[in-house]
Protein backbone atom coordinates (compact mmCIF):
# COMPACT_ATOMS: atom_id res chain seq x y z
CA UNK A 1 0.00 0.00 0.00
CA UNK A 2 1.05 3.60 -0.48
CA UNK A 3 -0.09 7.19 -0.63
CA UNK A 4 -3.34 6.69 -2.54
CA UNK A 5 -2.15 7.81 -5.99
CA UNK A 6 -3.76 6.33 -9.09
CA UNK A 7 -0.97 3.75 -9.48
CA UNK A 8 -1.34 2.40 -5.94
CA UNK A 9 -3.51 -0.57 -5.04
CA UNK A 10 -3.97 -2.79 -2.01
CA UNK A 11 -3.71 -6.58 -1.73
CA UNK A 12 -5.46 -8.75 0.85
CA UNK A 13 -5.00 -12.48 1.27
CA UNK A 14 -5.44 -15.46 3.62
CA UNK A 15 -8.48 -13.99 5.34
CA UNK A 16 -9.71 -17.43 6.42
CA UNK A 17 -13.09 -16.24 7.69
CA UNK A 18 -11.59 -13.71 10.13
CA UNK A 19 -14.02 -10.83 9.73
CA UNK A 20 -12.52 -8.64 12.44
CA UNK A 21 -9.08 -8.74 10.81
CA UNK A 22 -10.53 -8.11 7.34
CA UNK A 23 -12.55 -5.13 8.55
CA UNK A 24 -9.47 -3.68 10.22
CA UNK A 25 -7.44 -4.10 7.01
CA UNK A 26 -10.18 -2.54 4.87
CA UNK A 27 -10.49 0.38 7.28
CA UNK A 28 -6.76 0.99 7.02
CA UNK A 29 -6.94 0.81 3.23
CA UNK A 30 -9.77 3.35 3.24
CA UNK A 31 -7.81 5.64 5.59
CA UNK A 32 -4.99 5.64 3.03
CA UNK A 33 -7.50 6.62 0.28
CA UNK A 34 -6.67 3.56 -1.79
CA UNK A 35 -9.57 2.71 -4.09
CA UNK A 36 -8.41 -0.47 -5.85
CA UNK A 37 -8.20 -3.70 -3.84
CA UNK A 38 -7.26 -7.20 -5.01
CA UNK A 39 -7.71 -10.44 -3.07
CA UNK A 40 -5.27 -13.31 -3.57
CA UNK A 41 -7.64 -15.94 -2.21
CA UNK A 42 -8.28 -18.12 0.83
CA UNK A 43 -11.21 -15.98 1.90
CA UNK A 44 -12.67 -18.87 3.91
CA UNK A 45 -11.33 -21.59 6.19
CA UNK A 46 -10.94 -21.80 9.98
CA UNK A 47 -12.65 -18.51 10.95
CA UNK A 48 -16.24 -18.13 12.08
CA UNK A 49 -17.45 -15.61 9.46
CA UNK A 50 -16.91 -17.02 5.95
CA UNK A 51 -20.12 -15.60 4.48
CA UNK A 52 -19.53 -12.13 5.86
CA UNK A 53 -15.95 -12.18 4.58
CA UNK A 54 -17.11 -13.27 1.13
CA UNK A 55 -19.67 -10.48 1.07
CA UNK A 56 -17.01 -7.94 2.03
CA UNK A 57 -14.61 -9.16 -0.66
CA UNK A 58 -17.39 -9.11 -3.27
CA UNK A 59 -18.31 -5.57 -2.25
CA UNK A 60 -14.81 -4.09 -1.93
CA UNK A 61 -12.38 -6.02 -4.12
CA UNK A 62 -12.00 -5.52 -7.84
CA UNK A 63 -10.80 -9.09 -8.36
CA UNK A 64 -10.29 -12.19 -6.24
CA UNK A 65 -8.39 -15.38 -6.93
CA UNK A 66 -9.57 -18.77 -5.67
CA UNK A 67 -7.29 -20.14 -2.95
CA UNK A 68 -6.96 -23.80 -2.02
CA UNK A 69 -9.22 -23.37 1.02
CA UNK A 70 -11.84 -21.69 -1.19
CA UNK A 71 -11.54 -24.51 -3.74
CA UNK A 72 -11.94 -27.11 -1.00
CA UNK A 73 -15.39 -25.72 -0.19
CA UNK A 74 -16.57 -26.05 -3.80
CA UNK A 75 -14.91 -29.41 -4.48
CA UNK A 76 -13.11 -31.59 -1.92
CA UNK A 77 -10.32 -30.80 0.55
CA UNK A 78 -7.18 -32.54 -0.72
CA UNK A 79 -4.04 -33.04 1.37
CA UNK A 80 -5.52 -30.99 4.20
CA UNK A 81 -4.88 -31.64 7.86
CA UNK A 82 -7.84 -32.72 9.99
CA UNK A 83 -8.60 -29.20 11.24
CA UNK A 84 -8.51 -27.64 7.77
CA UNK A 85 -10.67 -30.44 6.34
CA UNK A 86 -13.30 -30.02 9.04
CA UNK A 87 -13.27 -26.25 8.49
CA UNK A 88 -13.92 -26.77 4.76
CA UNK A 89 -16.92 -29.02 5.38
CA UNK A 90 -18.30 -26.66 8.03
CA UNK A 91 -17.88 -23.66 5.69
CA UNK A 92 -19.69 -25.52 2.93
CA UNK A 93 -22.72 -25.93 5.20
CA UNK A 94 -22.67 -22.25 6.14
CA UNK A 95 -22.48 -21.07 2.52
CA UNK A 96 -25.11 -23.37 1.05
CA UNK A 97 -28.38 -21.77 -0.07
CA UNK A 98 -31.12 -23.74 1.64
CA UNK A 99 -33.75 -21.89 -0.42
CA UNK A 100 -32.48 -23.35 -3.73
CA UNK A 101 -35.15 -25.44 -5.47
CA UNK A 102 -32.96 -28.50 -6.20
CA UNK A 103 -30.91 -28.60 -3.02
CA UNK A 104 -28.49 -26.29 -1.26
CA UNK A 105 -25.59 -26.30 -3.75
CA UNK A 106 -25.82 -23.56 -6.38
CA UNK A 107 -23.63 -22.05 -9.09
CA UNK A 108 -23.08 -18.37 -8.54
CA UNK A 109 -21.53 -15.35 -10.21
CA UNK A 110 -20.28 -13.56 -7.10
CA UNK A 111 -18.20 -10.64 -8.39
CA UNK A 112 -19.91 -7.27 -7.87
CA UNK A 113 -17.40 -5.56 -10.16
CA UNK A 114 -18.07 -5.32 -13.87
CA UNK A 115 -18.53 -2.59 -16.48
CA UNK A 116 -21.88 -2.17 -18.21
CA UNK A 117 -20.78 -3.77 -21.54
CA UNK A 118 -19.47 -6.95 -19.81
CA UNK A 119 -21.29 -10.21 -20.64
CA UNK A 120 -20.29 -13.12 -18.37
CA UNK A 121 -20.72 -16.61 -19.83
CA UNK A 122 -20.48 -20.04 -18.24
CA UNK A 123 -21.16 -22.87 -20.69
CA UNK A 124 -21.12 -26.66 -20.77
CA UNK A 125 -18.26 -27.60 -23.08
CA UNK A 126 -19.55 -31.04 -24.09
CA UNK A 127 -23.11 -29.99 -25.02
CA UNK A 128 -24.30 -29.62 -28.61
CA UNK A 129 -27.97 -28.82 -29.22
CA UNK A 130 -29.88 -27.14 -32.04
CA UNK A 131 -33.46 -27.71 -30.85
CA UNK A 132 -33.72 -27.45 -27.07
CA UNK A 133 -36.11 -27.61 -24.16
CA UNK A 134 -33.94 -25.79 -21.63
CA UNK A 135 -34.73 -24.59 -18.13
CA UNK A 136 -32.89 -23.06 -15.18
CA UNK A 137 -33.77 -21.52 -11.83
CA UNK A 138 -32.06 -18.24 -10.97
CA UNK A 139 -31.98 -15.79 -8.10
CA UNK A 140 -30.76 -12.23 -8.52
CA UNK A 141 -28.79 -11.32 -5.38
CA UNK A 142 -27.51 -7.80 -6.04
CA UNK A 143 -26.29 -5.39 -8.70
CA UNK A 144 -26.28 -1.65 -9.21
CA UNK A 145 -25.91 -1.65 -13.02
CA UNK A 146 -27.67 -4.92 -13.80
CA UNK A 147 -29.32 -7.85 -12.01
CA UNK A 148 -30.42 -11.39 -12.76
CA UNK A 149 -29.44 -13.35 -15.86
CA UNK A 150 -30.56 -16.43 -17.73
CA UNK A 151 -29.70 -19.34 -20.03
CA UNK A 152 -27.87 -19.28 -23.36
CA UNK A 153 -28.18 -21.82 -26.15
CA UNK A 154 -26.97 -22.50 -29.71
CA UNK A 155 -23.75 -20.91 -28.48
CA UNK A 156 -21.15 -21.00 -31.26
CA UNK A 157 -18.61 -18.90 -29.35
CA UNK A 158 -18.61 -15.98 -26.92
CA UNK A 159 -19.92 -13.66 -29.63
CA UNK A 160 -22.74 -15.73 -31.16
CA UNK A 161 -25.65 -17.22 -29.20
CA UNK A 162 -29.25 -16.77 -27.99
CA UNK A 163 -30.01 -15.65 -24.43
CA UNK A 164 -33.21 -15.23 -22.42
CA UNK A 165 -32.75 -13.16 -19.31
CA UNK A 166 -34.87 -11.94 -16.39
CA UNK A 167 -33.83 -8.63 -14.79
CA UNK A 168 -35.21 -7.85 -11.29
CA UNK A 169 -33.80 -4.32 -11.45
CA UNK A 170 -35.80 -3.46 -14.59
CA UNK A 171 -38.71 -5.82 -13.84
CA UNK A 172 -38.58 -7.30 -17.33
CA UNK A 173 -37.99 -10.57 -19.19
CA UNK A 174 -36.26 -10.42 -22.58
CA UNK A 175 -35.05 -12.60 -25.44
CA UNK A 176 -31.92 -11.60 -27.35
CA UNK A 177 -29.67 -12.87 -30.07
CA UNK A 178 -25.97 -12.03 -30.00
CA UNK A 179 -24.35 -11.94 -33.43
CA UNK A 180 -20.68 -11.02 -33.83
CA UNK A 181 -20.78 -9.62 -30.30
CA UNK A 182 -23.76 -7.33 -30.94
CA UNK A 183 -26.89 -7.99 -28.87
CA UNK A 184 -30.30 -7.48 -30.52
CA UNK A 185 -33.65 -7.76 -28.74
CA UNK A 186 -36.16 -10.22 -30.19
CA UNK A 187 -38.95 -9.97 -27.59
CA UNK A 188 -39.69 -8.34 -24.23
CA UNK A 189 -42.31 -8.53 -21.48
CA UNK A 190 -42.78 -6.80 -18.14
CA UNK A 191 -42.56 -8.95 -15.01
CA UNK A 192 -45.51 -8.62 -12.67
CA UNK A 193 -44.79 -8.06 -9.00
CA UNK A 194 -46.98 -10.10 -6.60
CA UNK A 195 -49.44 -7.98 -4.61
CA UNK A 196 -47.85 -8.97 -1.31
CA UNK A 197 -44.48 -7.59 -2.50
CA UNK A 198 -45.64 -4.26 -3.95
CA UNK A 199 -44.29 -2.28 -1.00
CA UNK A 200 -40.89 -3.99 -1.00
CA UNK A 201 -37.80 -2.05 -2.09
CA UNK A 202 -36.63 -4.84 -4.42
CA UNK A 203 -39.67 -7.10 -4.87
CA UNK A 204 -38.09 -9.44 -7.46
CA UNK A 205 -34.61 -9.61 -5.92
CA UNK A 206 -33.45 -12.54 -3.76
CA UNK A 207 -36.30 -14.72 -4.99
CA UNK A 208 -36.04 -17.80 -7.18
CA UNK A 209 -37.48 -17.61 -10.70
CA UNK A 210 -37.52 -20.30 -13.40
CA UNK A 211 -36.82 -19.62 -17.07
CA UNK A 212 -37.72 -22.25 -19.65
CA UNK A 213 -36.84 -22.00 -23.35
CA UNK A 214 -38.28 -24.19 -26.11
CA UNK A 215 -36.53 -23.63 -29.44
CA UNK A 216 -37.36 -25.75 -32.47
CA UNK A 217 -36.19 -24.71 -35.93
CA UNK A 218 -36.70 -20.95 -36.03
CA UNK A 219 -39.51 -20.86 -33.46
CA UNK A 220 -38.63 -19.69 -29.94
CA UNK A 221 -40.86 -19.74 -26.86
CA UNK A 222 -39.74 -18.46 -23.46
CA UNK A 223 -41.53 -19.15 -20.20
CA UNK A 224 -41.10 -17.38 -16.87
CA UNK A 225 -42.28 -19.20 -13.75
CA UNK A 226 -44.37 -21.57 -15.85
CA UNK A 227 -46.09 -18.90 -17.95
CA UNK A 228 -45.41 -18.37 -21.67
CA UNK A 229 -44.23 -14.75 -21.90
CA UNK A 230 -42.13 -14.43 -25.05
CA UNK A 231 -42.38 -15.77 -28.60
CA UNK A 232 -40.22 -15.03 -31.61
CA UNK A 233 -39.16 -16.39 -34.99
CA UNK A 234 -35.48 -16.12 -35.88
CA UNK A 235 -33.04 -18.09 -38.04
CA UNK A 236 -29.84 -16.13 -37.40
CA UNK A 237 -28.16 -19.10 -35.66
CA UNK A 238 -29.46 -22.35 -37.20
CA UNK A 239 -26.59 -24.60 -36.11
CA UNK A 240 -26.32 -26.65 -32.95
CA UNK A 241 -24.27 -25.16 -30.16
CA UNK A 242 -23.50 -25.25 -26.46
CA UNK A 243 -25.82 -24.34 -23.61
CA UNK A 244 -24.85 -22.25 -20.62
CA UNK A 245 -25.59 -19.35 -18.30
CA UNK A 246 -25.30 -15.59 -18.73
CA UNK A 247 -25.12 -12.50 -16.56
CA UNK A 248 -24.24 -8.90 -17.36
CA UNK A 249 -22.03 -6.25 -15.76
CA UNK A 250 -22.09 -6.37 -11.94
CA UNK A 251 -25.04 -8.75 -11.50
CA UNK A 252 -24.49 -11.16 -8.60
CA UNK A 253 -26.69 -14.16 -9.40
CA UNK A 254 -27.21 -17.75 -8.24
CA UNK A 255 -28.30 -20.55 -10.59
CA UNK A 256 -29.78 -23.96 -9.84
CA UNK A 257 -31.60 -26.86 -11.50
CA UNK A 258 -30.24 -26.48 -15.04
CA UNK A 259 -31.72 -29.09 -17.37
CA UNK A 260 -31.86 -29.60 -21.12
CA UNK A 261 -33.36 -32.07 -23.58
CA UNK A 262 -34.09 -32.03 -27.30
CA UNK A 263 -37.85 -31.42 -27.76
CA UNK A 264 -38.22 -34.71 -29.66
CA UNK A 265 -36.85 -36.73 -26.69
N, C-alpha and C positions, 0 to 999 in steps of 0.2 A: 504494500500500500504506500501511498505517497501524499502529495499535496492537493489532490483533487483536480489536476489539470485533465484535459481531454484525453491524454495518452495514458492515464493512470487507471488501473482497474484493481479490483480486489478478488482474492481467491479464498474460498472456504472448502474444507475437506474433512473427512472422518468425523462427521457430526454424531453418528451412532445414536440417534434418538435423544440427544442431550439438548433439550429445548432451552434451558437456562443459559448454557454456554453459547448456543447459536444466537440467541437474542442479544447477549452481551457483545458478540462479535459484530452483529449487524448494526447495533447501536454505535459501536466504535467506527464502523465504516461510514455510517451516516454523519457522524460528527466530523469526519475528515472530508465530507462533501464528495465522496466517491460514488458515482452513479452506476457503474457497470460492475456486476459481480458474477463470477463464474464458480461453479461447484464441481469439484473433482470426484465426487461420488462418496459412497458409504454414508448415505443420509440416515439409514436405519441400522439397527443392530445394537443390542445391549440395553440402551436407554429406554425410559418409560414413555417417551412421547414421539413415536415414529410418525404418526399421522400429522401432528402439529408441525414437526420439522419438515415433512414433505410439503405441507401447505406453505410454509414460510419460504422454502426454496423455490417453489413454483411461483410465488408472488414476487420474490425479490431477485432471483438469479436469472441472468440472460440465457444461460446454458448450463446443463448439468450432465456429467458423465454417469454411467452406471457402474458402481463399485461391486466388489465381489459379495459383500453383505447384501446389497440391494438385489443383485442377481439371485442370491440364495432364496430370497423371499418369493421371487417369481418362478423359479425352477426348483432346484434342490441344493441344499448345502453340501458342498464337496470338499473333503479334506479340512473340515472345521473341527475344532475341539468341541467337547460336549457342551460347554456354556454357550459358545457361538451358535451351535446347531439348535439348541433349545430356544435361543433368542430369535433365530430366523423363523422357526415354526410359530412362536408366540406372536411375532410381528405380522406374519401372514394372517393370523386370525383377527388381529386388530384392524388390518387394512382391508379386509374383505368387505364387500358391499352386500349386506344381508337382504337388501331390497331388490337385488337383481332377479329377474324372472326365471332364470335357469340355474340358479345357484349362486354362491357368493363370489366366485372368481369372474372378473370382468377384464376386458381389454380397454385401456384408457389412453387418451392423448392428454398428458398432464402438464405440458408446458404452456404457461400463460403469456409467453413472449412470441410474437409473430406479426409481421407487417400485414397490412390489408390484402396485398396481392398473393399471399402465400397459400397454396393448396397443399395440405398434408395427406399423403396416400399411404395406406397399408393394404397390401394385396396378397392373395394366396398364389404363390408362384406356380403350383402344379395344376391350377384350374384352367379349364378351356371350354367356355360355353358361348353359344350364339343365342339360342332361345333359353330363357331362364324363368324360373319361379323362385325369387330371391327374397328373403326377409331377414330383418335384424331389429333388435331392440336397442334403443339408445337413450341416454340421459344426459342432457346438457347440464354441466356443473357450474361453469362460469365463463365469462368473456366480455370484454368491453367493446371490442370491434365486431365480433361475431360470436355466435353460439350454436350449439347443436352439430349436426352433420348428417351422414347417411351412407347408403351403399353405392358402390360403383360396379359397373359390369361392362362387358365387351371391351375391356381395357386392353388396348394394343401396346401402349406405353404411357409414360406420365403425362403426355400431351394429347392423348386421344382416348376418350371413354364417355360413357353416360353416367350421370349421377343424379340421384333423387335425395334431396336434403330437407330436413325440418329445422327451422330456426326459431327458438323460443324468444330471442330478442326482438325479432321482427314479426312474430306470430304468423308465419307463413310456411307453406310447404311447396317446394318447387322442383321441377324437372329440368335438367340441363343436358346439353351435349358439349363436350370439349373437343375441339378440332384444332390441331396444330397449336395447342396451348390457349386458344381463345374460347371462352365460355359463352354459350348462347342459350337463352331461356326458351324452353319448349312449352311449358305450362306452369301455372301458378294458382294457388288457392290460399285463402286465409284460414288460419287455424282458430277454431272456436275455443274460448276459455270457459270451462265449467262455471255454472252460476256460483257454486260455493267458493270459487277462487277469484271472483271478480275484484275483490278488494285487496288481493295480495300484490306485493311489489313486483314479483316475477312469477306470475301464475303458471307458466309452462316450464320453468326451470326446476332442476332437481326432481323431475318426475320421469318415469319410464314411458316411452312411446315406441310403437312398433311400425316400421315401414316395410311394406311388401311391394315388390315389383314383379309384374308379369310381362315379359317381352317376347313376342313371337313374330318373326319376320320383321315388318316395319311398324307393328302395332304395339304401343306401350301403355300399360295401365299401372297406376301407382296408388296404393292404399295407405292410409294413415289410421292406425288404431282400428283396423278392420273395415274401414269405410273407403270406398272408391272415391278418390278426390281429384285425380289427374289422369287425363288421356291425351295421347298424341300419336301422330304418325310420322316416322322419320326413318330414312334409309342411309343416313350419313356414314354409319359404321355397320356394315352388313356382316362382317367377319366375326368368328368366335374370338373370345378374349378372356382375360382373367376377371375374377370378381374381387372385391375388396371393400375398404372403408375409407371415408373422406371427411376431413374437417378443414375449416378455413381460418387463417389468421391466428388469433389468440384463443380460439374456442377450446375449452377444457371439456372433454366429452368421454363418457363411458359407453362401451358397447357390450352386448351380450346376445346369446341365442342366434348367432348367424347360421342360416341354413340356405341351401340351394339345391334345386333339382331342375332338370329339363321338363318343360310342361307336358311332354308326351309320356314321361315316366309315371 
